[in-house]
Amino acid sequence: MTTAGWTYRVERYVERFGAFLTDEVAPLEEDLARQDVGTAFNPRLDEAGRMHPAVWEARREVQRRSAAAGLYAPHVPSGGGFTRAEMQHVEEFVYHRSGLGLGLAALAWTEGPNTAIEQCSATARERWLEPLLAAGITAAFANTEISVGTDVLAMETHAERDGDDWILHGHKAWITNAHFCDVIQVTAVTEPGAGTRSLSMFLVDATAPGVTRGRDIPTMLDDGLTGELHFDGVRVAPEDVVGEPGDGFALAMTWINWRRMARGGMCAGWGSWLLERAVERARTRTSGGRPIAEQQVVAHMLADMDLDVYTARAASLQIQTELDALPGGASGLPLHPEAPRLMSLIKLVNDEAFQRVADRAMQVHGGAGLRKGSPEEKLFRVARNLRIPAGTVEIQRNAIARGLLR
Ligand SMILES: Cc1cc2nc3c(=O)[nH]c(=O)nc-3n(C[C@H](O)[C@H](O)[C@H](O)COP(=O)(O)OP(=O)(O)OC[C@H]3O[C@@H](n4cnc5c(N)ncnc54)[C@H](O)[C@@H]3O)c2cc1C
């Protein structure tokens, strides 16, 4: 893994993160292994299909310790305020070093704070954002519905004013962390017919009257984290509106764009980890008395993996730097008109390159790559998944074309 382009802040972060993995995460991982409940990324599921509570608790403990060590949320202004280029280096390091281990939980994923929540009121900051930054609580982003995914503005969840408060009704589906979240970042229609100003974003207490957690939606990720949420006349105070009423679509895009940009470091880190494992396998696995690496067809698979990892990484890093240089950066409200195309380029190049990398990694490993629970098998499923959430690859092409034709 190259350190070219690392700033002093990244160097310091990476050094401390490495020590954190050894000193704090490794003992917790050993503890988890003794409990026979699966691993952080291949957990056992409970009878309702949710992640085994012991695995969830191990992840939570890592998050709390990581927050206390100042490592949890460098991507948000209140957690470190790293640039996107710095975040790509951090994410690449974390995914490469952690692989599929418990250590991955130490860098906030969608259950942690995000740049959209940063737009909340002072009251909500104290109630929700500060505890999220400390990893004392976790969040879920609830945008998708059973009948509405891509077509966000057609959502049915809605909220009406009641005095200063809002009353929320609706049903969200495919929500990561639906089962465990403490606060839900919900998008809902507040002004029907107002186009991109028709939605607002609310911070909803997951234990508030009228909120129910629905069924688990089992996916090929097999992680027991995706589910449904119901809102039946939930009262929301005005200070729990994020930004202003009508900002919901832009804020939802801020959240979604964060996940798009995070593909750069994630796929570079996991991609180079898979490549190293494939090189090792090709060197040590023999056929006809010779390492399979001596078969040109296998060596070419390694070369093609390197090509995909390198080009997606380089393109993403260049784009993150361009995003950092835009007025308002990568999460300005309103977002700079050049930004959506650039963010979609990151997601598209990584989703498609990583799918090829994961496929070849499996092929080099032969049957061992297909073995359930192997890193190759799990990351093949992850790679296939990546092309759908946070906007499908088709939608990224739409956004890129829109940017070009603007
Ligand atoms: C594991 C997982 C976790 C998720 N986590 C969350 C979460 O935490 N929060 C949340 O809100 N959502 C979440 N989602 C939902 C996810 O964001 C949606 O699945 C995704 O946006 C696609 O929407 P859809 O499934 O309704 O597909 P559809 O919109 O039905 O799309 C189906 C197909 O039609 C194509 N298509 C649709 N519209 C167009 C168009 N206008 N132009 C071209 N092609 C089009 C799509 O590209 C796709 O190929 C998650 C999904 C999964 C699988």
PDBQT file of the ligand as one rigid body, heavy atoms in Angstrom, charges set to zero:
ROOT
HETATM    1  C1  LIG A 501     -28.225  -3.978   1.726  1.00  0.00    +0.000 C 
HETATM    2  C2  LIG A 501     -29.010  -2.739   1.463  1.00  0.00    +0.000 A 
HETATM    3  C3  LIG A 501     -28.946  -1.692   2.385  1.00  0.00    +0.000 A 
HETATM    4  C4  LIG A 501     -29.693  -0.538   2.169  1.00  0.00    +0.000 A 
HETATM    5  N1  LIG A 501     -29.654   0.458   3.119  1.00  0.00    +0.000 NA
HETATM    6  C5  LIG A 501     -30.468   1.546   2.985  1.00  0.00    +0.000 A 
HETATM    7  C6  LIG A 501     -30.543   2.531   4.026  1.00  0.00    +0.000 A 
HETATM    8  O1  LIG A 501     -29.844   2.453   5.038  1.00  0.00    +0.000 OA
HETATM    9  N2  LIG A 501     -31.405   3.568   3.873  1.00  0.00    +0.000 N 
HETATM   10  C7  LIG A 501     -32.199   3.698   2.770  1.00  0.00    +0.000 A 
HETATM   11  O2  LIG A 501     -32.948   4.657   2.695  1.00  0.00    +0.000 OA
HETATM   12  N3  LIG A 501     -32.148   2.784   1.761  1.00  0.00    +0.000 NA
HETATM   13  C8  LIG A 501     -31.304   1.706   1.844  1.00  0.00    +0.000 A 
HETATM   14  N4  LIG A 501     -31.258   0.746   0.845  1.00  0.00    +0.000 N 
HETATM   15  C9  LIG A 501     -32.093   0.909  -0.342  1.00  0.00    +0.000 C 
HETATM   16  C10 LIG A 501     -31.297   1.259  -1.582  1.00  0.00    +0.000 C 
HETATM   17  O3  LIG A 501     -30.825   2.582  -1.497  1.00  0.00    +0.000 OA
HETATM   18  C11 LIG A 501     -32.191   1.018  -2.808  1.00  0.00    +0.000 C 
HETATM   19  O4  LIG A 501     -32.333  -0.389  -2.929  1.00  0.00    +0.000 OA
HETATM   20  C12 LIG A 501     -31.603   1.600  -4.069  1.00  0.00    +0.000 C 
HETATM   21  O5  LIG A 501     -31.638   3.005  -4.014  1.00  0.00    +0.000 OA
HETATM   22  C13 LIG A 501     -32.342   1.142  -5.342  1.00  0.00    +0.000 C 
HETATM   23  O6  LIG A 501     -33.718   1.312  -5.206  1.00  0.00    +0.000 OA
HETATM   24  P1  LIG A 501     -34.716   0.081  -5.517  1.00  0.00    +0.000 P 
HETATM   25  O7  LIG A 501     -34.196  -1.101  -4.788  1.00  0.00    +0.000 OA
HETATM   26  O8  LIG A 501     -36.096   0.514  -5.231  1.00  0.00    +0.000 OA
HETATM   27  O9  LIG A 501     -34.544  -0.195  -7.057  1.00  0.00    +0.000 OA
HETATM   28  P2  LIG A 501     -35.465   0.416  -8.219  1.00  0.00    +0.000 P 
HETATM   29  O10 LIG A 501     -35.545   1.878  -8.065  1.00  0.00    +0.000 OA
HETATM   30  O11 LIG A 501     -36.729  -0.355  -8.279  1.00  0.00    +0.000 OA
HETATM   31  O12 LIG A 501     -34.592   0.068  -9.500  1.00  0.00    +0.000 OA
HETATM   32  C14 LIG A 501     -34.699  -1.196 -10.188  1.00  0.00    +0.000 C 
HETATM   33  C15 LIG A 501     -33.883  -1.114 -11.466  1.00  0.00    +0.000 C 
HETATM   34  O13 LIG A 501     -34.418  -0.081 -12.316  1.00  0.00    +0.000 OA
HETATM   35  C16 LIG A 501     -33.405   0.871 -12.619  1.00  0.00    +0.000 C 
HETATM   36  N5  LIG A 501     -33.990   2.219 -12.623  1.00  0.00    +0.000 N 
HETATM   37  C17 LIG A 501     -34.935   2.715 -11.786  1.00  0.00    +0.000 A 
HETATM   38  N6  LIG A 501     -35.189   3.986 -12.081  1.00  0.00    +0.000 NA
HETATM   39  C18 LIG A 501     -34.398   4.325 -13.123  1.00  0.00    +0.000 A 
HETATM   40  C19 LIG A 501     -34.187   5.520 -13.880  1.00  0.00    +0.000 A 
HETATM   41  N7  LIG A 501     -34.858   6.636 -13.607  1.00  0.00    +0.000 N 
HETATM   42  N8  LIG A 501     -33.255   5.490 -14.883  1.00  0.00    +0.000 NA
HETATM   43  C20 LIG A 501     -32.569   4.348 -15.156  1.00  0.00    +0.000 A 
HETATM   44  N9  LIG A 501     -32.738   3.198 -14.472  1.00  0.00    +0.000 NA
HETATM   45  C21 LIG A 501     -33.625   3.178 -13.473  1.00  0.00    +0.000 A 
HETATM   46  C22 LIG A 501     -32.386   0.738 -11.492  1.00  0.00    +0.000 C 
HETATM   47  O14 LIG A 501     -31.104   1.186 -11.885  1.00  0.00    +0.000 OA
HETATM   48  C23 LIG A 501     -32.416  -0.760 -11.231  1.00  0.00    +0.000 C 
HETATM   49  O15 LIG A 501     -31.614  -1.435 -12.152  1.00  0.00    +0.000 OA
HETATM   50  C24 LIG A 501     -30.494  -0.408   1.013  1.00  0.00    +0.000 A 
HETATM   51  C25 LIG A 501     -30.534  -1.459   0.086  1.00  0.00    +0.000 A 
HETATM   52  C26 LIG A 501     -29.811  -2.609   0.306  1.00  0.00    +0.000 A 
HETATM   53  C27 LIG A 501     -29.888  -3.726  -0.701  1.00  0.00    +0.000 C 
ENDROOT
TORSDOF 0
